[in-house]
Structure formats: C-alpha cells, structure tokens
Amino acid sequence: MTRELEAGSVVLLTGAGMGMGELYAHRAAQTGAAGIALWDINREQVERVAADLTKRGVTARAYVVNIADREAVAQVAEQTLADFGHVDVLINNAGVVRGKRFWEHDSERDIEFTMQVNALAPMWITRAFLPSMMTRGHRARILNIASAAGTLANPGMSVYASSKWSMIGWSESLRLELEADDHPQITVTTFCPSYISTGMFAGARGPLLTPIMTPEKAVTAAWNGMMAGTPMVTRPWTVKLAMALRGVLPTRAWDVIARRVFHVYSSMDKFTGRPGSAS
C-alpha cells in the first residue's frame, strides 16, 4: 500500500482545529502533502494548527467556516480553490453529536444542526470540489467519517444515528456512481468507528468486546484505508460482527442480544458529551 501522497497533493479537511481533525492534518503533512486547507468554525484553534504546520515547512491555510451554512461552504470552497488551485484529498471529518431521547431534541439547535453538519455539509463540500477532481483526471481521494451508529439503531442517539446512516448511504452511492461512470482515479472511503476518546462521546460506554478507541488508532485505520482505496473501514472488529448479526437475526431477537449480551442499547446511558463538540 502506498503510504505517501502523490506529488503536489492538496489536502482539505473539516473539523481541523482539534481532535482527530488535527491528527489528520499532521498525518497529511507527514505523508507529503504539498498544501493543507484547514476548515473549522473555531478561529483560534484552526489558526493554531495552521501555525504549527507552517513551522514544519508545510503550506497550510486556515479557513473559518460554519459548514452548517450552505452559502458559507460555497464561498469558502471558492476561496480555497483560488488559493490552492485544486484539492486532491478531501476528508469530511467534522461532526457533532446530541445524546438524548428524540423528544428531548430541539428542532433547530439539535435536529437541523446535526443533520446539516453530519449529513448535508459533506454533500455540499464534496459537490463543490468533485467537478475539478473529475476534470483534472489526477488521483483523488475522498474520506467520509461516518460512525458505527450509522449501521445500528441505538437509544439516546436517534438524530445522530440518522445523520450517520444518511452519510453512509450517500458515501457508498457516490463511490458506486464514480466507478460506474469511469472515474477510477477518484476513490471514496467510508469510515465507521465505534466510540473514540476525543471527548465528543464522554460518558459513553463501549459495548461488549468493544473498547473505546484512541484518536490515534482511529486516524491510522481511516487514513490507511483511504490510501488503499478501501470502500468501507470499520473499527473495531465487533462493529462488523454486530452488522452481520443485525442483518440475519429477527429484529426482536437482535434487540435481546443487543440489550442483554452486548449492552449496545445501554452504551449511551451515562453520556455527557462535550457541548458543541466536533470530532
């Protein structure tokens, strides 16, 4: 598997100001990115990451953008293309979580915002950069950070799970469309991890045999999968096991196993999260 990016590659990633986004930025720098576009809503954090990369001799630019705003996404995408000329690697990393019962969600602050950030923004952003990826004909990669929550229903995360189900369906469909329309130079990888210790899921408990992953391990798995062109990456192995069991068992039988054996349905019982957190 090629571990170095192609010469001249420009990487764009969202949620770049902290956590996994910052780790992806440094991984891009380590693997030879010629330029890194850093998108985040927090000016202080994203400018700090840009300054760190610049000290290492990497061309990095910070962009302050609320990706829940479609017009803002379009404007910053245009500026990014003007600054770098093209984007070869797009990492849709930014995300938010609201852990509560569905009826406790506020329609605007919780439901709309979660869907805008987790489901719609990756589509808007990819739509802005995909045409240039297609016309350039150079190697391009898209990495969409979804979640194991997008593969299984779970109490306490109905809206979050919905947003990630949406992302998985769109991401996989986009991959198939690119393959069908003869754009093999563009690969799409969907990453579906279980809980990661970024603070975003503070208080959540991993199901049976499912340890809370470190951000470093999660980023390594996602990055390597993207570089290999793997369609879907799941971590840890129990995510795929749960998907298989849910697929073959009757719903009520799976409910019993998920609740009493794997403790999936109680994994969010002590969730506290981080207000306004992003992965």
C-alpha distance (Angstrom), angle and dihedral (degrees) to the residues before:
residue distance angle dihedral
M1 . . .
T2 3.80 . .
R3 3.78 108.7 .
E4 3.79 98.1 -178.3
L5 3.78 122.3 76.4
E6 3.78 117.8 -119.0
A7 3.80 114.4 -89.5
G8 3.79 112.9 -83.2
S9 3.81 94.9 17.4
V10 3.79 117.9 162.4
V11 3.80 116.7 -154.2
L12 3.80 125.2 -157.6
L13 3.77 121.4 -170.4
T14 3.77 134.3 174.4
G15 3.78 125.8 -142.1
A16 3.79 86.3 32.2
G17 3.79 98.7 151.7
M18 3.78 99.8 81.5
G19 3.79 147.7 -7.1
M20 3.77 117.6 16.0
G21 3.79 92.1 -6.3
E22 3.78 90.8 62.2
L23 3.80 90.1 46.9
Y24 3.81 91.2 52.0
A25 3.80 89.0 50.9
H26 3.79 92.5 54.3
R27 3.80 91.1 44.4
A28 3.80 88.8 54.2
A29 3.79 90.1 51.3
Q30 3.80 91.8 48.4
T31 3.80 92.6 51.6
G32 3.78 97.1 52.1
A33 3.79 108.4 -89.9
A34 3.79 111.1 173.9
G35 3.79 91.3 -154.5
I36 3.79 137.0 6.9
A37 3.81 124.2 -156.5
L38 3.79 110.7 -158.6
W39 3.81 118.0 -158.7
D40 3.79 121.9 -170.8
I41 3.79 139.6 139.7
N42 3.82 92.6 -130.9
R43 3.81 110.4 78.6
E44 3.79 97.5 -166.4
Q45 3.78 94.7 50.0
V46 3.80 98.2 44.2
E47 3.79 93.1 45.7
R48 3.80 89.2 51.2
V49 3.82 90.7 54.7
A50 3.82 91.1 46.8
A51 3.81 90.4 50.8
D52 3.82 91.4 49.8
L53 3.80 91.4 52.3
T54 3.79 92.9 44.7
K55 3.81 90.0 55.1
R56 3.80 86.9 57.7
G57 3.80 90.7 55.3
V58 3.80 96.4 -102.4
T59 3.79 121.7 136.6
A60 3.81 101.8 -121.9
R61 3.79 131.2 163.0
A62 3.78 128.2 -168.0
Y63 3.80 120.3 -141.0
V64 3.79 121.9 -170.4
V65 3.78 107.9 -146.2
N66 3.78 138.8 152.4
I67 3.79 100.7 -139.8
A68 3.80 90.3 -163.9
D69 3.81 85.7 73.0
R70 3.81 110.4 78.3
E71 3.82 94.4 -161.4
A72 3.80 91.4 49.7
V73 3.80 89.8 51.8
A74 3.81 91.0 52.4
Q75 3.81 92.8 49.0
V76 3.80 95.6 47.5
A77 3.81 91.5 44.0
E78 3.79 89.3 55.3
Q79 3.81 90.7 49.2
T80 3.81 91.7 47.6
L81 3.80 91.7 53.2
A82 3.80 89.9 47.1
D83 3.81 90.4 52.5
F84 3.81 99.5 42.7
G85 3.80 104.3 20.3
H86 3.79 94.2 -135.9
V87 3.80 144.4 9.9
D88 3.79 120.2 -131.8
V89 3.80 101.4 173.8
L90 3.81 121.5 39.5
I91 3.80 119.2 -172.9
N92 3.80 113.9 -171.2
N93 3.78 95.5 -161.1
A94 3.81 107.3 142.2
G95 3.77 115.9 106.3
V96 3.78 144.2 154.4
V97 3.79 132.8 -153.2
R98 3.77 133.0 -154.7
G99 3.81 111.3 -168.9
K100 3.79 110.0 -162.7
R101 3.77 142.5 94.8
F102 3.79 113.4 -66.7
W103 3.80 94.5 -113.3
E104 3.81 90.0 54.1
H105 3.81 92.5 61.1
D106 3.76 119.6 104.8
S107 3.81 108.9 -128.2
E108 3.80 96.3 -130.9
R109 3.81 106.6 25.4
D110 3.79 95.3 41.0
I111 3.79 113.6 19.1
E112 3.80 102.1 34.7
F113 3.80 94.6 36.5
T114 3.82 93.5 49.8
M115 3.79 92.6 48.8
Q116 3.80 92.1 45.6
V117 3.81 94.8 50.9
N118 3.80 100.3 36.3
A119 3.80 103.2 33.2
L120 3.80 113.1 15.5
A121 3.81 101.3 36.5
P122 3.82 94.6 58.9
M123 3.81 88.0 52.9
W124 3.82 93.4 47.9
I125 3.80 92.3 46.9
T126 3.78 95.2 45.9
R127 3.81 90.7 46.1
A128 3.80 88.9 55.4
F129 3.81 95.5 53.5
L130 3.80 104.4 28.0
P131 3.84 97.1 80.5
S132 3.81 91.9 59.3
M133 3.80 90.5 45.7
M134 3.80 89.4 53.8
T135 3.79 97.0 46.3
R136 3.81 95.5 44.2
G137 3.79 91.2 57.6
H138 3.81 91.7 -152.7
R139 3.80 125.8 130.5
A140 3.80 109.1 -74.6
R141 3.78 133.8 175.5
I142 3.79 133.7 -161.6
L143 3.80 119.7 -164.4
N144 3.80 116.6 -170.0
I145 3.79 116.3 -167.1
A146 3.79 106.6 -145.0
S147 3.80 125.9 155.4
A148 3.77 144.0 -120.4
A149 3.80 82.9 -111.6
G150 3.80 85.9 72.4
T151 3.80 90.8 62.6
L152 3.83 100.6 47.0
A153 3.77 134.3 34.6
N154 3.80 114.3 -118.5
P155 3.81 132.7 -179.9
G156 3.78 113.7 -113.0
M157 3.78 96.9 32.2
S158 3.79 106.4 60.4
V159 3.80 95.9 136.1
Y160 3.81 94.9 38.9
A161 3.81 91.1 48.7
S162 3.79 90.0 48.4
S163 3.79 91.4 53.4
K164 3.80 92.1 50.2
W165 3.82 93.5 45.7
S166 3.77 85.5 55.1
M167 3.78 92.5 50.1
I168 3.79 93.1 49.9
G169 3.81 93.0 49.7
W170 3.79 92.4 48.2
S171 3.81 95.0 42.8
E172 3.80 94.2 50.2
S173 3.81 91.9 44.7
L174 3.80 90.8 50.4
R175 3.80 89.8 52.1
L176 3.79 91.6 52.1
E177 3.80 92.8 46.4
L178 3.80 92.2 52.5
E179 3.79 91.0 48.7
A180 3.81 92.7 46.8
D181 3.81 93.2 49.1
D182 3.80 93.7 50.3
H183 3.80 102.3 -104.8
P184 3.82 98.7 133.2
Q185 3.80 90.7 153.6
I186 3.82 89.5 72.4
T187 3.80 116.1 68.5
V188 3.80 126.2 -172.2
T189 3.80 121.6 -153.7
T190 3.79 124.1 -172.8
F191 3.80 117.1 -157.8
C192 3.81 118.0 -155.1
P193 3.81 111.2 -177.4
S194 3.76 129.4 169.7
Y195 3.82 119.5 -130.9
I196 3.80 116.8 -27.1
S197 3.80 124.7 -162.9
T198 3.80 97.2 -120.9
G199 3.80 94.2 117.5
M200 3.77 90.9 -106.6
F201 3.81 90.2 103.2
A202 3.78 98.3 33.3
G203 3.80 110.5 165.2
A204 3.80 95.2 20.7
R205 3.79 116.6 126.1
G206 3.76 123.3 -141.7
P207 3.83 115.4 -120.0
L208 3.81 121.5 -114.5
L209 3.84 112.3 -50.1
T210 3.81 89.3 1.2
P211 3.79 111.1 112.5
I212 3.78 121.4 -165.3
M213 3.82 104.6 -98.5
T214 3.75 124.8 -132.5
P215 3.82 115.8 -119.5
E216 3.79 89.6 -119.5
K217 3.82 93.4 57.8
A218 3.78 92.1 44.9
V219 3.80 93.2 50.5
T220 3.80 91.9 47.7
A221 3.81 91.8 51.8
A222 3.80 93.4 47.0
W223 3.80 94.6 43.9
N224 3.80 94.3 48.2
G225 3.79 90.6 47.8
M226 3.80 90.8 50.9
M227 3.80 92.5 48.8
A228 3.82 90.4 49.8
G229 3.80 92.2 47.4
T230 3.80 91.7 -120.8
P231 3.83 108.9 172.0
M232 3.81 96.5 -142.7
V233 3.80 131.0 12.1
T234 3.83 119.9 -166.7
R235 3.81 126.3 -173.4
P236 2.95 134.4 -134.6
W237 3.79 108.0 19.1
T238 3.80 92.4 -113.6
V239 3.82 90.2 70.5
K240 3.79 90.5 67.7
L241 3.81 91.1 42.6
A242 3.80 91.1 54.1
M243 3.81 90.8 47.6
A244 3.81 90.2 52.9
L245 3.80 94.7 47.2
R246 3.79 92.7 46.7
G247 3.80 88.9 50.8
V248 3.80 97.0 53.8
L249 3.80 103.9 31.6
P250 3.80 125.4 79.9
T251 3.79 110.5 -102.8
R252 3.80 96.0 -109.3
A253 3.81 92.0 47.4
W254 3.79 90.4 51.9
D255 3.79 89.9 47.7
V256 3.80 90.2 57.9
I257 3.81 93.3 48.0
A258 3.80 93.9 43.7
R259 3.80 91.7 48.5
R260 3.81 103.2 38.4
V261 3.80 105.8 24.3
F262 3.79 109.2 28.7
H263 3.83 95.6 23.8
V264 3.79 90.5 -140.8
Y265 3.78 92.4 142.6
S266 3.80 93.3 56.0
S267 3.81 96.8 43.6
M268 3.81 92.5 100.8
D269 3.82 97.1 43.7
K270 3.81 93.7 104.6
F271 3.79 97.3 32.5
T272 3.80 114.9 144.4
G273 3.80 101.8 161.0
R274 3.74 126.5 -177.5
P275 3.84 116.4 -76.6
G276 3.80 109.1 -107.7
S277 3.78 89.7 -1.5
A278 3.79 121.8 172.1
S279 3.77 127.5 -166.7
